[in-house]
Amino acid sequence: MEINKKSVEKLCSLSDDALKEKIRAAAEACGADGDAAVSRLKDLPALKRRLSSLSDAQIKAICQAVGEDKLDRIKRSLGDGPDN
């Protein structure tokens, strides 16, 4: 699965509850507290707008900053999405 504008748009089209579950899974895959990550989400519509506004170049830069190991874990945690 490649993380790009199309896959981010697909994530943003999820219901709020489904997106929270994806965020929880991604956080836990990286060793963070998934519940704590979700509890910090105060404004999901604003988060979706911000994510939707990212360009492919910005998404690529974020992925590079995260690092290949964590990025691979995040991709595996998303399992059934966003490209599938």
C-alpha positions in Angstrom: 0.0 0.0 0.0 1.3 3.4 -1.0 0.4 6.4 1.2 -0.4 9.2 -1.2 -3.2 11.8 -1.7 -5.6 9.2 -3.0 -5.2 7.0 0.1 -5.4 9.9 2.5 -8.6 11.1 0.8 -10.0 7.6 1.3 -9.1 7.7 5.0 -10.8 11.1 5.2 -14.0 9.7 3.7 -14.4 7.2 6.6 -16.9 7.9 9.3 -15.5 9.5 12.4 -15.6 6.3 14.3 -13.9 4.3 11.6 -11.2 7.0 11.3 -10.7 6.9 15.1 -10.1 3.2 14.9 -7.5 3.6 12.1 -5.7 6.2 14.2 -5.8 4.0 17.2 -4.4 1.1 15.3 -1.7 3.2 13.7 -0.7 4.6 17.1 -0.5 1.2 18.7 1.5 -0.2 15.8 4.1 2.5 16.6 4.2 1.6 20.3 2.0 4.6 21.4 -1.2 4.4 23.5 -4.0 4.2 21.0 -6.6 5.3 23.5 -4.6 8.4 24.4 -4.1 9.2 20.7 -7.8 9.0 20.0 -8.6 11.0 23.2 -6.6 13.9 21.8 -8.8 14.2 18.7 -11.0 17.1 19.4 -12.1 18.2 16.0 -12.2 15.4 13.4 -13.7 17.6 10.7 -10.8 20.0 11.0 -8.3 17.0 10.9 -10.0 15.7 7.8 -9.8 19.1 6.1 -6.1 19.4 7.0 -5.3 16.0 5.7 -7.3 16.5 2.5 -5.4 19.7 1.9 -2.0 17.9 1.9 -0.2 17.5 -1.5 1.5 14.3 -2.5 4.8 16.0 -1.9 3.8 16.9 1.7 2.6 13.4 2.3 5.8 12.0 1.0 7.8 14.3 3.3 5.8 13.3 6.3 6.3 9.6 5.4 10.0 10.1 5.1 10.1 12.0 8.5 8.2 9.1 10.1 10.8 6.6 8.9 10.5 3.4 7.0 10.2 1.1 10.0 7.3 3.0 11.6 5.7 3.6 8.2 5.7 -0.1 7.5 4.1 -0.8 10.9 1.4 1.9 10.2 0.7 0.4 6.8 0.3 -3.1 8.3 -2.0 -1.7 11.0 -4.3 -0.2 8.4 -4.6 -3.7 6.9 -7.9 -3.4 5.1 -7.5 0.2 3.9 -7.1 2.8 2.6 -6.0 1.2 -0.8 -7.7 -2.1 -0.2 
